[in-house]
Structure formats: C-alpha cells, structure tokens
C-alpha cells in the first residue's frame, strides 16, 4: 500500500470518527429529552444542525442520520399539521 493511500485512510477515519462523535452527542440529547419529557408542548429543542454535505459518497449515511435526528428533535411534540 502506498504512503498516499495510508494518509487518505487515516484522514477518512478521522472524519468518520468526528461524525460519529457528533451523532453520538445528538443521540444522547435525544435520549435525554425523551426520558425527561422536557420537549413537550411544541417547544423546540436546541440541537446542532447537520454539517453541510460535501457530496462525498462515504458521508451519505452519516449525513442522512444527522438530518433525521435533527428533524426529529425539532419536530418532537409538534402536531402533524404544523410539521407539514
């Protein structure tokens, strides 16, 4: 394996680790809110917005998960009519 390939793998691993850390933090926030019920009555919860997608194929799954978590947190307790 070439030196360049090793560097690319290390950079990719670092990026994925950063995304995983962000997703874990968002998931922990979601679980905490669900347990405490502190997001009732349509109040929005502050949650980090997903990072801007840079069209990298390896990041598609992480971006989609981050978007789903973001939307679920923002729409928790909001009636369906207002969500639409």
N, C-alpha and C positions, 0 to 999 in steps of 0.2 A: 504494500500500500504506500502511496506517495505521501510526502510530507504535507502537501496541499490538501489531500483528502482527509488526513488526520485533523488538520486545522478546521476544515469545514465540518467534520463530525463533532468536534469539540464546540464550535460555535452553535451548531444546531442543538446540541444537548443543553447548552447554557440557555438558549432561547426557550426551549421547551420546559426547562426547569423553572424559569421565570414565569411562564404562562401557567404552569401547574401551581405554583405558589399563589398566583393571583386567583385562580379558580378555587383553590382550597380556602382562601380567605373569604371569597364571596359565598361559597357553600357554607362555611361556618357562620357567616352572618345570617344566611337564610335559615339555617337550623336554629339559631338563637332566637330569631324573630318568631319562628313557628312555635317554639317552646314557651316563650314569654307572652306571645299574643300581643306584642306591642305595636303591631301594624294594623290595628282594627280601624273601622270607621272610614276607610278610604284615604287615610293619611299615607303620604308617600314616604318611603324609607330611603335614606341616602345610601346609595350603592355606587361603587365605581363603574364608570362607563367602560365598555369593552374597548380595547385598543383598536386603532384604525387598522383595518385589514389591508395587508400589503400584497395580496394576491399570491402568496406563497402556498403551494399545494400542501405542504406539511402542516400548515397552520389552520387549515379549513375547519377541522373538527374542533379545535380549541376555540376558534372564533365563534362557531355556532353555539357551543356550550355556554360561552360567556354571554352571548346575546340572549339566549334562553333564560339564563339565571337573572340577567339584568331586567328583562321584561317581566318575569315572574315576580321579582321583588317590587318593581314599580307598580304592578297591577294587582298586587295582593289586597284583597278586601274591596276592590272597586267593582261595581256592578257591571254586568256584561255590556249593557247599553253604552256606558261611558268608556269601556275598553275599546269598543268599535269606533 
